[in-house]
Amino acid sequence: MDDAKQLWASWQSLLVSYGPVFTRPGWVRFVQWVTGMVLCPEEHTITQILVSVGLEERWRSIEAFAEYGAWDRAEVERATMRLIEEEQPAARWGPYRPVAVDDTKVHRTSERVWGTCTLHESTARCPNRAETVRVHNWVVAGDLLPGQPWRFLPHSARLYCRAQQLPQGTRFRKKTELAVDLLRQEDAVSAAPLIAVFDGAYANETVVQPCLEPAAGGRRIEVVTRLRFDARLYAPLVKKPGANGRPRIWGRRLPAPQHHAQWQMPWRKGKALIYGRMRKFRYRQLPCRWIVSGPETPVHAFVFLVQGYDKPWYLITTALDLTAEQVVALFAGRFRQEDAFRDLKQRLGMEECRAWTKEPILRTFQVQMLAMTLLRLLEDRVDAAWGEGSWWAVPEWNRHKSHPSVLDLRRLFWRHRHKVSQCLLALEDIEKLPRRSAGAKKTAARAA
């Protein structure tokens, strides 16, 4: 089997997981759209995508599919979660399945685009951009795969809109509510309990407490996040017999993380993979209660002095069985989500969406996330088939490169684009196969 056939066989076997989600013609259009998103070199519009795969004549069909085709977005997200679980069953951090949640903004130019909100940006951050910009604000969740380096596989997202700029017919929901929904959706699919990792913007009661106090039938979701330097920490409550007055809820107030020198805990040493390299660090670990998680939930607060960083890291976790090395490495691995957002915008056209109405906007973003996730899952299959490091080259300007990028995976497809285009065209023969009637299916079942 030549390289092109092997590549297509691996790619198609990943996409087969979405077959039950769509109708037969819809699945063919879905495969063409996702594959074209990978092959398209620039301007990731539907027109350019079809040009890149040699299917210009199918423009009307794909446009109609993007706008009106049968598409269950929630079921596509669940199918992606199950696929990640099947392809990466050992992607665990301790006993947990690590999940990262964050939001990202995609700039749009017109107020007539569905679901956009205005945002004020500092000119110091963006000197070439207006102070007021129009964006799509997405809350994104995905699996974190431990390794060297870590990888982020996005699988679900929700569009956030301000209450004052809410599109007609939609209900306002806070970012924190959307984040909890994404975590709960994955918890219902995952075989292992989740551990959610997010930045300090989501470290509040509306996210942490719903994770720790699930509804009937749900599981507790553990949390690793950044701790405010002035966070309110308390010692466990010691009840005194015979005390009068209103019963206390919290124990003795403990020094805030910025005053960690007053913690009655010794400094310890450790070593972990942090931002792509093994780094030494010193840390203090304080068992306590946190104002955000409530008086009944024990947590571990950490202060890390990491090699190469001047300022201390303040972290907190509800997963008491994780070591300090695991906590700091997991939080550092969360940064791979930011790298994934960069690749989505620069390589897979997140900033180039030209859709104006609701369904094409939501579906285009989902296709872009799927293209990223499927490329990363394909990476392991290609490494196993052709040998790790044999299908991508180390550039002259970066001799220390140790792992392939999304651009390397797209180049692999581009080398075999002609045969991939032929396979996409041949895939349309599936639409022409006669459907078996219910009686024929029963007869075949009895014969089996």
C-alpha positions as CSV (number, residue, x, y, z in Angstrom):
1,M,0.0,0.0,0.0
2,D,1.5,3.3,-1.0
3,D,1.6,6.3,1.3
4,A,-1.4,8.1,-0.2
5,K,-3.7,5.1,0.3
6,Q,-2.4,4.5,3.8
7,L,-3.0,8.1,4.7
8,W,-6.5,8.1,3.3
9,A,-7.4,4.8,4.9
10,S,-6.4,6.2,8.3
11,W,-8.1,9.5,7.8
12,Q,-11.3,7.8,6.6
13,S,-11.4,5.4,9.5
14,L,-11.4,8.4,11.8
15,L,-14.3,10.1,9.9
16,V,-16.3,6.9,9.9
17,S,-17.1,7.5,13.5
18,Y,-19.4,10.3,12.4
19,G,-21.4,8.2,10.0
20,P,-24.3,7.5,12.4
21,V,-24.6,11.2,13.1
22,F,-25.5,12.2,9.5
23,T,-27.5,10.9,6.6
24,R,-25.5,9.1,4.0
25,P,-25.3,12.0,1.6
26,G,-24.7,14.4,4.6
27,W,-21.7,12.3,5.8
28,V,-20.1,12.5,2.3
29,R,-20.5,16.3,2.3
30,F,-19.2,16.4,5.9
31,V,-16.1,14.5,4.9
32,Q,-15.4,16.7,1.9
33,W,-15.8,19.8,4.1
34,V,-13.4,18.6,6.9
35,T,-10.8,17.3,4.4
36,G,-11.0,20.5,2.4
37,M,-10.4,22.5,5.5
38,V,-7.2,20.7,6.0
39,L,-6.0,21.0,2.4
40,C,-7.0,24.6,1.8
41,P,-3.9,26.8,1.9
42,E,-5.6,30.2,2.5
43,E,-9.0,31.9,2.7
44,H,-10.9,29.0,4.2
45,T,-14.2,29.8,2.6
46,I,-16.3,27.0,1.2
47,T,-15.4,28.1,-2.3
48,Q,-11.7,28.0,-1.7
49,I,-12.0,24.7,0.2
50,L,-13.7,23.1,-2.8
51,V,-11.1,24.5,-5.1
52,S,-8.3,23.0,-3.0
53,V,-9.8,19.5,-3.3
54,G,-10.9,19.8,-7.0
55,L,-14.7,19.8,-6.2
56,E,-15.7,23.2,-7.6
57,E,-18.8,21.8,-9.1
58,R,-20.1,20.7,-5.7
59,W,-20.2,24.3,-4.5
60,R,-24.0,24.5,-4.4
61,S,-24.4,21.2,-2.6
62,I,-21.9,22.1,0.2
63,E,-23.4,25.6,0.6
64,A,-26.9,24.1,1.0
65,F,-25.5,21.5,3.4
66,A,-23.9,24.2,5.6
67,E,-27.1,26.1,5.8
68,Y,-29.9,23.6,5.7
69,G,-28.5,20.1,6.0
70,A,-29.4,17.8,8.9
71,W,-26.7,18.4,11.6
72,D,-26.9,17.6,15.3
73,R,-24.1,19.7,16.7
74,A,-24.4,18.2,20.2
75,E,-24.2,14.6,18.8
76,V,-21.2,15.5,16.7
77,E,-19.5,16.8,19.9
78,R,-20.3,13.5,21.8
79,A,-19.0,11.5,18.8
80,T,-15.7,13.5,19.0
81,M,-15.4,12.8,22.7
82,R,-16.0,9.1,22.2
83,L,-13.5,9.0,19.3
84,I,-10.8,10.6,21.5
85,E,-11.5,8.1,24.2
86,E,-11.1,5.2,21.8
87,E,-7.9,6.6,20.2
88,Q,-6.3,7.7,23.4
89,P,-7.5,5.3,26.2
90,A,-4.4,5.9,28.3
91,A,-4.6,9.7,28.2
92,R,-5.0,9.9,32.0
93,W,-3.4,12.1,34.6
94,G,-3.5,10.0,37.7
95,P,-7.0,8.5,37.7
96,Y,-8.5,11.5,35.8
97,R,-9.2,12.5,32.3
98,P,-7.8,16.1,32.0
99,V,-10.0,18.7,30.3
100,A,-9.2,22.3,29.6
101,V,-11.7,25.2,29.3
102,D,-11.1,28.7,28.1
103,D,-12.6,31.3,25.7
104,T,-11.3,32.8,22.5
105,K,-12.3,35.7,20.4
106,V,-12.7,35.7,16.6
107,H,-12.8,39.1,15.0
108,R,-15.6,39.9,12.5
109,T,-16.1,43.1,10.5
110,S,-19.8,43.7,10.2
111,E,-22.6,44.2,12.7
112,R,-24.9,42.2,10.4
113,V,-23.1,38.9,11.2
114,W,-25.1,36.8,13.5
115,G,-24.0,36.4,17.1
116,T,-21.3,39.1,17.2
117,C,-20.5,41.4,20.2
118,T,-18.5,44.6,20.5
119,L,-15.4,44.6,22.6
120,H,-13.1,47.4,23.7
121,E,-9.4,46.5,23.3
122,S,-6.4,48.5,24.6
123,T,-4.4,50.1,21.8
124,A,-1.3,49.1,23.7
125,R,-2.1,45.5,23.0
126,C,-3.2,46.0,19.5
127,P,-1.7,49.2,18.1
128,N,-3.0,48.5,14.5
129,R,-6.6,47.8,15.6
130,A,-9.5,50.0,16.5
131,E,-10.3,50.4,20.2
132,T,-13.8,48.9,19.6
133,V,-13.9,45.7,17.6
134,R,-16.6,43.2,16.8
135,V,-16.0,39.6,17.7
136,H,-17.5,36.1,18.1
137,N,-16.7,35.0,21.7
138,W,-16.4,31.2,22.0
139,V,-16.1,29.1,25.1
140,V,-14.1,26.0,24.1
141,A,-13.5,22.7,25.9
142,G,-11.1,19.9,24.9
143,D,-9.0,17.0,26.1
144,L,-5.4,17.5,27.3
145,L,-3.2,14.6,26.3
146,P,-0.2,14.2,28.6
147,G,3.2,13.8,26.8
148,Q,6.3,15.7,25.7
149,P,4.8,18.0,24.7
150,W,1.2,18.0,25.8
151,R,-1.5,18.3,23.2
152,F,-4.9,19.9,23.2
153,L,-7.8,18.3,21.3
154,P,-10.9,20.6,21.1
155,H,-14.2,18.9,20.9
156,S,-17.0,21.3,22.0
157,A,-17.8,25.0,22.1
158,R,-20.5,27.4,22.9
159,L,-21.0,30.9,21.5
160,Y,-21.3,33.6,24.2
161,C,-23.3,36.8,23.6
162,R,-23.9,39.8,25.8
163,A,-27.4,40.3,27.2
164,Q,-27.5,43.7,25.5
165,Q,-26.5,42.2,22.1
166,L,-28.3,38.9,22.2
167,P,-29.5,37.6,18.8
168,Q,-33.3,37.3,18.5
169,G,-34.6,34.0,19.7
170,T,-31.7,33.0,21.9
171,R,-31.4,32.9,25.7
172,F,-28.7,34.7,27.6
173,R,-26.2,32.5,29.4
174,K,-23.0,33.5,31.3
175,K,-19.6,32.2,30.2
176,T,-19.3,30.3,33.5
177,E,-22.6,28.5,32.8
178,L,-21.5,27.6,29.3
179,A,-18.2,26.2,30.7
180,V,-20.0,24.0,33.3
181,D,-22.3,22.7,30.5
182,L,-19.3,21.7,28.4
183,L,-17.7,19.9,31.4
184,R,-21.0,18.1,32.3
185,Q,-21.5,17.0,28.7
186,E,-18.1,15.4,28.6
187,D,-18.5,13.8,32.1
188,A,-21.6,12.0,30.8
189,V,-19.5,10.4,28.0
190,S,-16.2,9.8,29.7
191,A,-15.3,6.5,31.2
192,A,-13.0,8.1,33.7
193,P,-13.7,11.0,36.1
194,L,-12.7,14.4,34.9
195,I,-10.3,16.9,36.2
196,A,-10.9,20.4,34.8
197,V,-8.1,22.9,34.4
198,F,-8.7,26.5,33.6
199,D,-7.3,30.0,34.3
200,G,-8.3,32.3,37.1
201,A,-11.1,33.9,35.1
202,Y,-13.2,30.8,35.7
203,A,-12.0,30.2,39.3
204,N,-15.3,31.4,40.9
205,E,-18.3,29.9,42.6
206,T,-20.4,29.6,39.5
207,V,-17.9,27.2,38.0
208,V,-16.2,25.4,40.9
209,Q,-19.2,24.6,43.0
210,P,-21.3,23.0,40.2
211,C,-18.3,20.9,39.4
212,L,-17.9,19.7,42.9
213,E,-21.6,19.3,43.7
214,P,-23.2,17.4,40.7
215,A,-26.8,16.7,40.2
216,A,-28.3,13.3,40.8
217,G,-26.5,10.7,38.7
218,G,-23.5,12.9,37.9
219,R,-19.9,12.6,39.1
220,R,-17.8,15.1,40.9
221,I,-15.4,17.0,38.6
222,E,-12.1,17.9,40.3
223,V,-10.5,21.2,39.6
224,V,-7.0,22.7,39.1
225,T,-6.8,26.4,38.6
226,R,-4.9,29.6,39.4
227,L,-5.3,31.1,42.8
228,R,-5.6,34.8,43.4
229,F,-2.8,36.3,45.4
230,D,-5.3,37.7,47.9
231,A,-7.5,34.6,48.0
232,R,-9.4,33.9,51.3
233,L,-8.2,30.6,52.8
234,Y,-9.3,29.1,56.1
235,A,-8.3,26.3,58.4
236,P,-10.7,23.4,58.9
237,L,-13.4,24.2,61.4
238,V,-12.9,22.8,64.8
239,K,-16.2,22.6,66.7
240,K,-16.1,23.4,70.3
241,P,-18.7,21.6,72.5
242,G,-20.9,23.9,74.5
243,A,-20.3,27.0,72.4
244,N,-23.1,29.6,72.5
245,G,-24.4,31.8,69.7
246,R,-24.7,31.2,66.0
247,P,-22.6,28.2,64.8
248,R,-19.5,29.0,62.9
249,I,-19.1,28.0,59.2
250,W,-15.5,28.7,58.6
251,G,-12.4,28.0,60.7
252,R,-9.5,30.3,61.4
253,R,-8.5,32.7,58.6
254,L,-5.1,31.7,57.1
255,P,-2.6,34.1,55.4
256,A,-3.3,34.8,51.8
257,P,-1.0,33.3,49.1
258,Q,0.9,36.6,48.8
259,H,1.8,36.2,52.5
260,H,2.9,32.6,52.1
261,A,6.0,33.2,54.2
262,Q,3.6,33.0,57.2
263,W,2.4,29.5,56.3
264,Q,3.6,27.0,58.8
265,M,4.7,24.7,56.1
266,P,8.3,23.8,55.0
267,W,9.7,24.4,51.5
268,R,10.0,21.3,49.4
269,K,11.7,20.6,46.1
270,G,10.4,19.0,42.9
271,K,10.9,18.6,39.2
272,A,8.4,18.5,36.4
273,L,7.8,19.0,32.7
274,I,6.8,22.7,32.5
275,Y,6.4,24.5,29.2
276,G,8.4,22.0,27.1
277,R,11.3,21.3,29.4
278,M,12.1,19.7,32.7
279,R,12.3,22.5,35.3
280,K,13.2,22.4,39.0
281,F,11.0,24.2,41.5
282,R,10.4,24.8,45.2
283,Y,6.9,24.8,46.6
284,R,4.8,25.1,49.7
285,Q,1.6,23.0,50.1
286,L,-1.2,24.1,52.4
287,P,-4.2,21.9,53.2
288,C,-7.1,24.3,53.8
289,R,-10.6,25.5,52.8
290,W,-11.2,27.9,50.0
291,I,-13.9,30.6,50.0
292,V,-14.9,29.7,46.4
293,S,-15.3,25.9,46.9
294,G,-17.1,26.2,50.3
295,P,-16.4,25.3,53.9
296,E,-17.0,21.6,53.5
297,T,-14.6,21.0,50.6
298,P,-10.9,20.3,51.5
299,V,-8.4,21.7,49.0
300,H,-4.6,22.0,48.6
301,A,-3.2,25.5,48.0
302,F,0.3,25.7,46.4
303,V,3.0,28.3,46.0
304,F,5.5,27.4,43.4
305,L,8.9,29.1,42.7
306,V,9.6,27.7,39.2
307,Q,13.1,27.8,37.7
308,G,13.2,30.6,35.0
309,Y,10.3,32.6,36.5
310,D,10.7,35.6,38.8
311,K,7.1,35.6,40.2
312,P,5.6,32.8,42.2
313,W,2.8,30.7,40.9
314,Y,-0.3,30.4,43.1
315,L,-2.3,27.2,42.3
316,I,-5.1,25.3,44.0
317,T,-6.7,21.9,43.5
318,T,-9.5,19.9,44.8
319,A,-7.9,16.6,43.7
320,L,-6.1,15.8,47.0
321,D,-4.5,12.6,45.6
322,L,-2.3,14.6,43.0
323,T,1.3,15.4,43.9
324,A,2.8,18.8,43.6
325,E,4.6,17.7,40.4
326,Q,1.4,16.6,38.8
327,V,-0.5,19.8,39.7
328,V,2.1,22.2,38.3
329,A,2.7,20.0,35.2
330,L,-1.1,19.8,34.5
331,F,-1.5,23.6,34.8
332,A,1.4,24.2,32.6
333,G,0.0,21.8,30.0
334,R,-3.1,24.0,29.9
335,F,-1.1,26.5,27.8
336,R,-1.3,24.0,24.9
337,Q,-4.9,25.3,24.5
338,E,-3.6,28.7,23.7
339,D,-1.3,27.2,21.1
340,A,-4.3,25.4,19.6
341,F,-6.2,28.6,19.3
342,R,-3.2,30.1,17.5
343,D,-3.1,27.2,15.0
344,L,-6.8,27.4,14.5
345,K,-6.6,31.0,13.6
346,Q,-3.4,30.8,11.5
347,R,-3.6,27.4,9.9
348,L,-7.3,26.3,9.8
349,G,-9.1,29.6,9.0
350,M,-10.8,30.5,12.2
351,E,-10.3,34.2,11.5
352,E,-11.4,33.8,7.8
353,C,-15.0,32.6,8.2
354,R,-17.2,34.4,5.8
355,A,-20.5,33.0,7.0
356,W,-23.2,35.5,8.0
357,T,-26.1,33.5,9.3
358,K,-26.5,31.3,12.4
359,E,-26.1,27.7,11.2
360,P,-23.1,28.2,8.8
361,I,-21.3,30.2,11.6
362,L,-21.9,27.4,14.2
363,R,-21.1,24.6,11.8
364,T,-18.0,26.2,10.3
365,F,-16.5,26.6,13.8
366,Q,-17.3,23.0,14.6
367,V,-15.6,21.8,11.4
368,Q,-12.5,23.8,12.2
369,M,-12.3,22.2,15.7
370,L,-12.8,18.8,14.2
371,A,-10.1,19.3,11.6
372,M,-7.6,20.2,14.4
373,T,-8.6,17.2,16.6
374,L,-8.6,14.7,13.7
375,L,-5.2,15.9,12.6
376,R,-3.8,15.3,16.0
377,L,-5.3,11.8,16.2
378,L,-4.0,11.1,12.8
379,E,-0.5,12.0,13.9
380,D,-0.3,9.0,16.2
381,R,-1.4,6.6,13.4
382,V,1.1,8.1,11.0
383,D,3.9,7.7,13.5
384,A,3.0,4.1,14.1
385,A,2.8,3.3,10.3
386,W,5.8,5.2,9.0
387,G,8.0,5.6,12.0
388,E,8.1,8.5,14.4
389,G,9.9,11.5,12.9
390,S,10.2,10.0,9.4
391,W,7.4,12.0,7.7
392,W,8.3,15.5,8.7
393,A,11.5,17.5,8.5
394,V,13.4,19.7,11.0
395,P,13.7,23.2,9.4
396,E,17.0,24.9,9.1
397,W,16.0,27.8,11.3
398,N,14.9,25.5,14.2
399,R,17.3,22.6,14.7
400,H,15.8,21.9,18.1
401,K,12.4,21.1,16.9
402,S,11.3,17.7,18.4
403,H,7.7,17.2,17.4
404,P,5.5,17.8,14.3
405,S,3.2,20.8,14.1
406,V,-0.2,21.2,12.6
407,L,1.5,22.7,9.5
408,D,3.5,19.5,9.1
409,L,0.4,17.5,9.1
410,R,-1.2,19.7,6.5
411,R,1.9,19.5,4.4
412,L,1.6,15.7,4.5
413,F,-1.9,16.0,3.1
414,W,-0.8,18.5,0.5
415,R,1.8,16.1,-0.9
416,H,-0.9,13.6,-1.6
417,R,-3.7,16.1,-2.5
418,H,-4.4,14.7,-6.0
419,K,-5.1,11.2,-4.8
420,V,-7.0,12.5,-1.8
421,S,-9.2,14.5,-4.2
422,Q,-9.8,11.4,-6.2
423,C,-10.9,9.5,-3.1
424,L,-13.3,12.4,-2.1
425,L,-14.8,12.2,-5.5
426,A,-15.1,8.4,-5.4
427,L,-16.8,8.7,-2.0
428,E,-19.8,10.2,-3.7
429,D,-20.6,6.7,-5.0
430,I,-21.9,5.9,-1.5
431,E,-24.8,8.2,-2.1
432,K,-25.8,6.2,-5.1
433,L,-26.0,2.8,-3.3
434,P,-29.6,1.6,-2.9
435,R,-30.9,1.7,0.6
436,R,-32.2,-1.6,1.9
437,S,-35.8,-1.8,3.0
438,A,-36.7,-2.8,6.6
439,G,-37.8,-6.2,5.4
440,A,-34.5,-6.9,3.7
441,K,-32.7,-5.8,6.9
442,K,-34.7,-8.3,9.0
443,T,-34.0,-11.1,6.4
444,A,-30.3,-10.4,6.6
445,A,-30.4,-10.4,10.4
446,R,-32.1,-13.8,10.5
447,A,-29.6,-15.2,8.0
448,A,-26.7,-13.9,10.2
